[in-house]
Amino acid sequence: MSDSDGSEKRRFPRTPLSILVQYRFNTFEDFLAEYSVNLSMGGIFIRTDEPREEGSVIYLQFTLADGSRLIEGMGRVVRVNPPGVKGRVAGMGVEFVNFDDESMALVEEILASRQAKKN
């Protein structure tokens, strides 16, 4: 997995995480579903061969592994890796822009849990 180009600009460390993320771009579209590559307190990288343009605003939803709690909010596409570029995972980096405190607390819980498993 090599989506690390531009890592010097990151404000938050990335934690590898493959979780099913549902997202949509406006209220008239059905949800799409793809897997994440990594997660941080600032955003998520979603693996997809059909990334949206940088600046696109999307609505995200994902759940804890046990399916018990929903994390949801608005994000902005801040980075795009087009498909077919050797050595890079196709997809889009999405910055969290409007997540409530409960959702951000759950993101923090996921990250802490993953970090504890690494140690």
VMD Tcl script that builds the backbone (N, CA, C; Angstrom):
set m [mol new atoms 357]
animate dup $m
set s [atomselect $m all]
$s set {name element resname resid chain x y z} {
  {N N MET 1 A 0.852 -1.162 0.000}
  {CA C MET 1 A 0.000 0.000 0.000}
  {C C MET 1 A 0.895 1.220 0.000}
  {N N SER 2 A 0.801 1.998 -1.035}
  {CA C SER 2 A 1.670 3.158 -1.134}
  {C C SER 2 A 0.855 4.392 -1.461}
  {N N ASP 3 A 0.165 4.914 -0.473}
  {CA C ASP 3 A -0.544 6.172 -0.661}
  {C C ASP 3 A 0.112 7.236 0.192}
  {N N SER 4 A 1.386 7.053 0.472}
  {CA C SER 4 A 2.079 7.918 1.411}
  {C C SER 4 A 2.631 9.186 0.779}
  {N N ASP 5 A 2.521 9.355 -0.535}
  {CA C ASP 5 A 3.000 10.577 -1.171}
  {C C ASP 5 A 2.326 11.780 -0.524}
  {N N GLY 6 A 3.097 12.747 -0.104}
  {CA C GLY 6 A 2.529 13.920 0.542}
  {C C GLY 6 A 2.405 13.778 2.048}
  {N N SER 7 A 3.022 12.756 2.618}
  {CA C SER 7 A 2.872 12.510 4.052}
  {C C SER 7 A 3.401 13.651 4.899}
  {N N GLU 8 A 4.349 14.450 4.365}
  {CA C GLU 8 A 4.880 15.552 5.139}
  {C C GLU 8 A 3.830 16.620 5.422}
  {N N LYS 9 A 2.728 16.613 4.675}
  {CA C LYS 9 A 1.662 17.600 4.871}
  {C C LYS 9 A 0.608 17.133 5.872}
  {N N ARG 10 A 0.680 15.903 6.299}
  {CA C ARG 10 A -0.354 15.354 7.165}
  {C C ARG 10 A -0.265 15.916 8.575}
  {N N ARG 11 A -1.424 16.260 9.116}
  {CA C ARG 11 A -1.492 16.758 10.489}
  {C C ARG 11 A -1.676 15.629 11.488}
  {N N PHE 12 A -2.210 14.487 11.031}
  {CA C PHE 12 A -2.516 13.367 11.920}
  {C C PHE 12 A -1.886 12.095 11.370}
  {N N PRO 13 A -1.339 11.246 12.250}
  {CA C PRO 13 A -0.779 9.979 11.775}
  {C C PRO 13 A -1.885 9.057 11.254}
  {N N ARG 14 A -1.564 8.312 10.214}
  {CA C ARG 14 A -2.502 7.364 9.605}
  {C C ARG 14 A -2.365 6.011 10.271}
  {N N THR 15 A -3.498 5.361 10.443}
  {CA C THR 15 A -3.529 4.003 10.970}
  {C C THR 15 A -4.143 3.104 9.908}
  {N N PRO 16 A -3.430 2.067 9.463}
  {CA C PRO 16 A -4.009 1.167 8.468}
  {C C PRO 16 A -5.319 0.580 8.996}
  {N N LEU 17 A -6.340 0.605 8.164}
  {CA C LEU 17 A -7.644 0.094 8.573}
  {C C LEU 17 A -8.476 -0.194 7.339}
  {N N SER 18 A -8.930 -1.430 7.219}
  {CA C SER 18 A -9.832 -1.800 6.135}
  {C C SER 18 A -11.224 -1.953 6.736}
  {N N ILE 19 A -12.075 -0.977 6.445}
  {CA C ILE 19 A -13.434 -0.964 6.965}
  {C C ILE 19 A -14.359 -0.524 5.838}
  {N N LEU 20 A -15.537 -1.110 5.764}
  {CA C LEU 20 A -16.485 -0.754 4.713}
  {C C LEU 20 A -17.048 0.634 4.990}
  {N N VAL 21 A -16.905 1.523 4.014}
  {CA C VAL 21 A -17.377 2.900 4.130}
  {C C VAL 21 A -18.460 3.113 3.079}
  {N N GLN 22 A -19.608 3.603 3.508}
  {CA C GLN 22 A -20.663 3.982 2.574}
  {C C GLN 22 A -20.583 5.486 2.388}
  {N N TYR 23 A -20.785 5.937 1.157}
  {CA C TYR 23 A -20.716 7.371 0.912}
  {C C TYR 23 A -21.623 7.745 -0.250}
  {N N ARG 24 A -22.015 9.017 -0.244}
  {CA C ARG 24 A -22.793 9.527 -1.371}
  {C C ARG 24 A -22.449 10.995 -1.561}
  {N N PHE 25 A -22.761 11.486 -2.764}
  {CA C PHE 25 A -22.354 12.831 -3.140}
  {C C PHE 25 A -23.496 13.824 -3.140}
  {N N ASN 26 A -24.694 13.344 -3.228}
  {CA C ASN 26 A -25.852 14.222 -3.067}
  {C C ASN 26 A -27.041 13.363 -2.678}
  {N N THR 27 A -28.106 13.989 -2.286}
  {CA C THR 27 A -29.247 13.244 -1.746}
  {C C THR 27 A -29.966 12.412 -2.797}
  {N N PHE 28 A -29.659 12.621 -4.074}
  {CA C PHE 28 A -30.359 11.882 -5.129}
  {C C PHE 28 A -29.647 10.604 -5.532}
  {N N GLU 29 A -28.426 10.424 -5.084}
  {CA C GLU 29 A -27.678 9.226 -5.437}
  {C C GLU 29 A -27.801 8.180 -4.343}
  {N N ASP 30 A -27.729 6.925 -4.747}
  {CA C ASP 30 A -27.651 5.851 -3.770}
  {C C ASP 30 A -26.277 5.879 -3.125}
  {N N PHE 31 A -26.192 5.259 -1.957}
  {CA C PHE 31 A -24.892 5.121 -1.318}
  {C C PHE 31 A -24.014 4.201 -2.153}
  {N N LEU 32 A -22.747 4.532 -2.235}
  {CA C LEU 32 A -21.735 3.656 -2.785}
  {C C LEU 32 A -21.002 3.056 -1.599}
  {N N ALA 33 A -20.351 1.934 -1.787}
  {CA C ALA 33 A -19.633 1.305 -0.684}
  {C C ALA 33 A -18.276 0.827 -1.177}
  {N N GLU 34 A -17.238 1.216 -0.459}
  {CA C GLU 34 A -15.863 0.816 -0.759}
  {C C GLU 34 A -15.147 0.610 0.573}
  {N N TYR 35 A -13.960 0.028 0.508}
  {CA C TYR 35 A -13.180 -0.188 1.722}
  {C C TYR 35 A -12.142 0.908 1.904}
  {N N SER 36 A -11.911 1.247 3.160}
  {CA C SER 36 A -10.876 2.218 3.479}
  {C C SER 36 A -9.508 1.547 3.419}
  {N N VAL 37 A -8.474 2.386 3.327}
  {CA C VAL 37 A -7.090 1.934 3.397}
  {C C VAL 37 A -6.520 2.313 4.754}
  {N N ASN 38 A -6.838 3.555 5.177}
  {CA C ASN 38 A -6.357 4.006 6.469}
  {C C ASN 38 A -7.279 5.076 7.020}
  {N N LEU 39 A -7.055 5.393 8.301}
  {CA C LEU 39 A -7.913 6.316 9.029}
  {C C LEU 39 A -7.043 7.165 9.947}
  {N N SER 40 A -7.440 8.409 10.159}
  {CA C SER 40 A -6.791 9.261 11.142}
  {C C SER 40 A -7.868 10.141 11.764}
  {N N MET 41 A -7.480 10.945 12.729}
  {CA C MET 41 A -8.444 11.880 13.333}
  {C C MET 41 A -8.871 12.944 12.327}
  {N N GLY 42 A -8.120 13.121 11.276}
  {CA C GLY 42 A -8.444 14.153 10.299}
  {C C GLY 42 A -9.191 13.669 9.077}
  {N N GLY 43 A -9.171 12.346 8.829}
  {CA C GLY 43 A -9.835 11.870 7.625}
  {C C GLY 43 A -9.618 10.392 7.372}
  {N N ILE 44 A -9.997 9.984 6.163}
  {CA C ILE 44 A -9.965 8.577 5.774}
  {C C ILE 44 A -9.572 8.492 4.304}
  {N N PHE 45 A -8.827 7.442 3.960}
  {CA C PHE 45 A -8.508 7.183 2.557}
  {C C PHE 45 A -9.366 6.021 2.112}
  {N N ILE 46 A -10.144 6.233 1.056}
  {CA C ILE 46 A -11.074 5.221 0.547}
  {C C ILE 46 A -10.552 4.684 -0.772}
  {N N ARG 47 A -10.422 3.366 -0.833}
  {CA C ARG 47 A -9.968 2.697 -2.056}
  {C C ARG 47 A -11.136 2.670 -3.051}
  {N N THR 48 A -10.928 3.241 -4.234}
  {CA C THR 48 A -11.949 3.196 -5.271}
  {C C THR 48 A -11.321 3.468 -6.631}
  {N N ASP 49 A -11.841 2.830 -7.657}
  {CA C ASP 49 A -11.399 3.089 -9.021}
  {C C ASP 49 A -12.157 4.261 -9.630}
  {N N GLU 50 A -13.104 4.819 -8.884}
  {CA C GLU 50 A -13.887 5.950 -9.377}
  {C C GLU 50 A -13.911 7.079 -8.344}
  {N N PRO 51 A -12.725 7.636 -8.038}
  {CA C PRO 51 A -12.695 8.712 -7.047}
  {C C PRO 51 A -13.374 9.969 -7.567}
  {N N ARG 52 A -13.924 10.755 -6.673}
  {CA C ARG 52 A -14.515 12.046 -7.025}
  {C C ARG 52 A -13.405 13.080 -7.137}
  {N N GLU 53 A -13.737 14.216 -7.717}
  {CA C GLU 53 A -12.756 15.288 -7.898}
  {C C GLU 53 A -12.372 15.906 -6.562}
  {N N GLU 54 A -11.138 16.409 -6.482}
  {CA C GLU 54 A -10.724 17.149 -5.295}
  {C C GLU 54 A -11.688 18.306 -5.080}
  {N N GLY 55 A -12.040 18.524 -3.825}
  {CA C GLY 55 A -12.984 19.576 -3.480}
  {C C GLY 55 A -14.422 19.093 -3.368}
  {N N SER 56 A -14.712 17.894 -3.892}
  {CA C SER 56 A -16.069 17.346 -3.787}
  {C C SER 56 A -16.422 17.115 -2.326}
  {N N VAL 57 A -17.650 17.430 -1.964}
  {CA C VAL 57 A -18.133 17.181 -0.607}
  {C C VAL 57 A -18.970 15.908 -0.648}
  {N N ILE 58 A -18.687 15.003 0.296}
  {CA C ILE 58 A -19.408 13.736 0.339}
  {C C ILE 58 A -19.901 13.464 1.756}
  {N N TYR 59 A -20.957 12.671 1.835}
  {CA C TYR 59 A -21.512 12.229 3.107}
  {C C TYR 59 A -20.997 10.823 3.357}
  {N N LEU 60 A -20.390 10.596 4.524}
  {CA C LEU 60 A -19.785 9.307 4.867}
  {C C LEU 60 A -20.537 8.618 5.987}
  {N N GLN 61 A -20.578 7.304 5.949}
  {CA C GLN 61 A -21.095 6.482 7.044}
  {C C GLN 61 A -20.235 5.237 7.153}
  {N N PHE 62 A -19.860 4.879 8.374}
  {CA C PHE 62 A -19.245 3.580 8.623}
  {C C PHE 62 A -19.540 3.191 10.062}
  {N N THR 63 A -19.404 1.907 10.353}
  {CA C THR 63 A -19.755 1.402 11.673}
  {C C THR 63 A -18.551 0.743 12.329}
  {N N LEU 64 A -18.639 0.607 13.635}
  {CA C LEU 64 A -17.631 -0.168 14.352}
  {C C LEU 64 A -17.684 -1.608 13.869}
  {N N ALA 65 A -16.622 -2.340 14.088}
  {CA C ALA 65 A -16.514 -3.707 13.574}
  {C C ALA 65 A -17.687 -4.585 13.991}
  {N N ASP 66 A -18.203 -4.370 15.195}
  {CA C ASP 66 A -19.320 -5.193 15.650}
  {C C ASP 66 A -20.664 -4.667 15.146}
  {N N GLY 67 A -20.636 -3.583 14.369}
  {CA C GLY 67 A -21.856 -3.040 13.788}
  {C C GLY 67 A -22.721 -2.267 14.763}
  {N N SER 68 A -22.201 -2.033 15.958}
  {CA C SER 68 A -23.038 -1.468 17.009}
  {C C SER 68 A -23.268 0.035 16.902}
  {N N ARG 69 A -22.266 0.779 16.435}
  {CA C ARG 69 A -22.418 2.230 16.440}
  {C C ARG 69 A -22.030 2.833 15.101}
  {N N LEU 70 A -22.841 3.763 14.652}
  {CA C LEU 70 A -22.653 4.409 13.364}
  {C C LEU 70 A -21.815 5.675 13.513}
  {N N ILE 71 A -20.870 5.835 12.610}
  {CA C ILE 71 A -20.073 7.048 12.525}
  {C C ILE 71 A -20.473 7.703 11.209}
  {N N GLU 72 A -20.829 8.987 11.268}
  {CA C GLU 72 A -21.274 9.631 10.046}
  {C C GLU 72 A -20.970 11.118 10.073}
  {N N GLY 73 A -20.859 11.689 8.888}
  {CA C GLY 73 A -20.610 13.111 8.771}
  {C C GLY 73 A -20.215 13.482 7.354}
  {N N MET 74 A -19.909 14.747 7.168}
  {CA C MET 74 A -19.518 15.265 5.863}
  {C C MET 74 A -17.999 15.302 5.748}
  {N N GLY 75 A -17.523 15.034 4.547}
  {CA C GLY 75 A -16.102 15.090 4.273}
  {C C GLY 75 A -15.851 15.785 2.945}
  {N N ARG 76 A -14.617 16.190 2.748}
  {CA C ARG 76 A -14.212 16.842 1.503}
  {C C ARG 76 A -13.056 16.056 0.912}
  {N N VAL 77 A -13.142 15.758 -0.381}
  {CA C VAL 77 A -12.057 15.062 -1.072}
  {C C VAL 77 A -10.878 16.029 -1.191}
  {N N VAL 78 A -9.754 15.642 -0.586}
  {CA C VAL 78 A -8.579 16.510 -0.601}
  {C C VAL 78 A -7.428 15.911 -1.410}
  {N N ARG 79 A -7.561 14.644 -1.794}
  {CA C ARG 79 A -6.514 13.998 -2.567}
  {C C ARG 79 A -7.104 12.883 -3.405}
  {N N VAL 80 A -6.640 12.763 -4.633}
  {CA C VAL 80 A -7.118 11.720 -5.533}
  {C C VAL 80 A -5.924 10.966 -6.093}
  {N N ASN 81 A -5.977 9.643 -6.003}
  {CA C ASN 81 A -5.025 8.766 -6.679}
  {C C ASN 81 A -5.807 8.085 -7.796}
  {N N PRO 82 A -5.602 8.485 -9.057}
  {CA C PRO 82 A -6.344 7.840 -10.137}
  {C C PRO 82 A -5.927 6.384 -10.296}
  {N N PRO 83 A -6.816 5.558 -10.825}
  {CA C PRO 83 A -6.465 4.149 -11.031}
  {C C PRO 83 A -5.378 4.021 -12.101}
  {N N GLY 84 A -4.610 2.960 -11.987}
  {CA C GLY 84 A -3.617 2.650 -13.000}
  {C C GLY 84 A -2.248 3.262 -12.784}
  {N N VAL 85 A -2.047 3.970 -11.675}
  {CA C VAL 85 A -0.725 4.536 -11.391}
  {C C VAL 85 A 0.057 3.504 -10.582}
  {N N LYS 86 A 1.143 3.029 -11.160}
  {CA C LYS 86 A 1.931 1.971 -10.527}
  {C C LYS 86 A 2.427 2.413 -9.156}
  {N N GLY 87 A 2.274 1.545 -8.165}
  {CA C GLY 87 A 2.776 1.799 -6.829}
  {C C GLY 87 A 1.866 2.650 -5.956}
  {N N ARG 88 A 0.687 2.982 -6.453}
  {CA C ARG 88 A -0.244 3.799 -5.662}
  {C C ARG 88 A -1.615 3.138 -5.634}
  {N N VAL 89 A -2.236 3.176 -4.482}
  {CA C VAL 89 A -3.581 2.645 -4.328}
  {C C VAL 89 A -4.558 3.649 -4.922}
  {N N ALA 90 A -5.412 3.196 -5.838}
  {CA C ALA 90 A -6.423 4.082 -6.420}
  {C C ALA 90 A -7.451 4.437 -5.356}
  {N N GLY 91 A -7.796 5.706 -5.296}
  {CA C GLY 91 A -8.807 6.107 -4.332}
  {C C GLY 91 A -8.764 7.586 -4.050}
  {N N MET 92 A -9.338 7.941 -2.902}
  {CA C MET 92 A -9.435 9.360 -2.545}
  {C C MET 92 A -9.243 9.547 -1.053}
  {N N GLY 93 A -8.515 10.585 -0.717}
  {CA C GLY 93 A -8.342 10.996 0.661}
  {C C GLY 93 A -9.450 11.978 0.999}
  {N N VAL 94 A -10.189 11.692 2.064}
  {CA C VAL 94 A -11.329 12.514 2.447}
  {C C VAL 94 A -11.068 13.100 3.835}
  {N N GLU 95 A -11.091 14.413 3.916}
  {CA C GLU 95 A -10.919 15.120 5.183}
  {C C GLU 95 A -12.278 15.242 5.870}
  {N N PHE 96 A -12.306 14.942 7.165}
  {CA C PHE 96 A -13.540 15.122 7.929}
  {C C PHE 96 A -13.781 16.617 8.112}
  {N N VAL 97 A -14.953 17.108 7.694}
  {CA C VAL 97 A -15.238 18.534 7.848}
  {C C VAL 97 A -16.448 18.816 8.732}
  {N N ASN 98 A -17.325 17.860 8.875}
  {CA C ASN 98 A -18.493 18.089 9.722}
  {C C ASN 98 A -18.947 16.769 10.341}
  {N N PHE 99 A -18.243 16.365 11.392}
  {CA C PHE 99 A -18.587 15.165 12.152}
  {C C PHE 99 A -18.921 15.625 13.559}
  {N N ASP 100 A -19.969 15.062 14.143}
  {CA C ASP 100 A -20.322 15.480 15.507}
  {C C ASP 100 A -19.323 14.895 16.514}
  {N N ASP 101 A -19.405 15.396 17.752}
  {CA C ASP 101 A -18.462 14.973 18.791}
  {C C ASP 101 A -18.509 13.471 19.032}
  {N N GLU 102 A -19.706 12.893 18.988}
  {CA C GLU 102 A -19.842 11.448 19.229}
  {C C GLU 102 A -19.127 10.652 18.136}
  {N N SER 103 A -19.302 11.060 16.878}
  {CA C SER 103 A -18.631 10.359 15.780}
  {C C SER 103 A -17.114 10.491 15.894}
  {N N MET 104 A -16.625 11.686 16.242}
  {CA C MET 104 A -15.180 11.872 16.376}
  {C C MET 104 A -14.638 11.069 17.560}
  {N N ALA 105 A -15.414 10.945 18.622}
  {CA C ALA 105 A -15.000 10.121 19.759}
  {C C ALA 105 A -14.891 8.657 19.337}
  {N N LEU 106 A -15.793 8.198 18.471}
  {CA C LEU 106 A -15.735 6.825 17.986}
  {C C LEU 106 A -14.525 6.609 17.073}
  {N N VAL 107 A -14.200 7.603 16.247}
  {CA C VAL 107 A -12.992 7.513 15.417}
  {C C VAL 107 A -11.772 7.386 16.328}
  {N N GLU 108 A -11.727 8.211 17.356}
  {CA C GLU 108 A -10.611 8.156 18.308}
  {C C GLU 108 A -10.537 6.784 18.985}
  {N N GLU 109 A -11.694 6.213 19.313}
  {CA C GLU 109 A -11.750 4.881 19.935}
  {C C GLU 109 A -11.202 3.818 18.991}
  {N N ILE 110 A -11.576 3.880 17.724}
  {CA C ILE 110 A -11.068 2.925 16.730}
  {C C ILE 110 A -9.549 3.030 16.643}
  {N N LEU 111 A -9.049 4.259 16.543}
  {CA C LEU 111 A -7.605 4.460 16.425}
  {C C LEU 111 A -6.862 3.964 17.659}
  {N N ALA 112 A -7.392 4.243 18.837}
  {CA C ALA 112 A -6.750 3.782 20.070}
  {C C ALA 112 A -6.736 2.257 20.131}
  {N N SER 113 A -7.826 1.650 19.730}
  {CA C SER 113 A -7.926 0.181 19.726}
  {C C SER 113 A -6.902 -0.424 18.784}
  {N N ARG 114 A -6.769 0.149 17.578}
  {CA C ARG 114 A -5.806 -0.359 16.609}
  {C C ARG 114 A -4.369 -0.178 17.111}
  {N N GLN 115 A -4.108 0.954 17.751}
  {CA C GLN 115 A -2.763 1.229 18.287}
  {C C GLN 115 A -2.424 0.236 19.394}
  {N N ALA 116 A -3.406 -0.058 20.259}
  {CA C ALA 116 A -3.186 -0.996 21.355}
  {C C ALA 116 A -2.879 -2.393 20.804}
  {N N LYS 117 A -3.512 -2.784 19.697}
  {CA C LYS 117 A -3.254 -4.094 19.108}
  {C C LYS 117 A -1.865 -4.174 18.516}
  {N N LYS 118 A -1.326 -3.027 18.049}
  {CA C LYS 118 A 0.030 -3.002 17.483}
  {C C LYS 118 A 1.086 -3.171 18.558}
  {N N ASN 119 A 0.810 -2.670 19.752}
  {CA C ASN 119 A 1.803 -2.681 20.846}
  {C C ASN 119 A 1.818 -3.950 21.619}
}
mol reanalyze $m
mol bondsrecalc $m
mol representation Tube
mol addrep $m
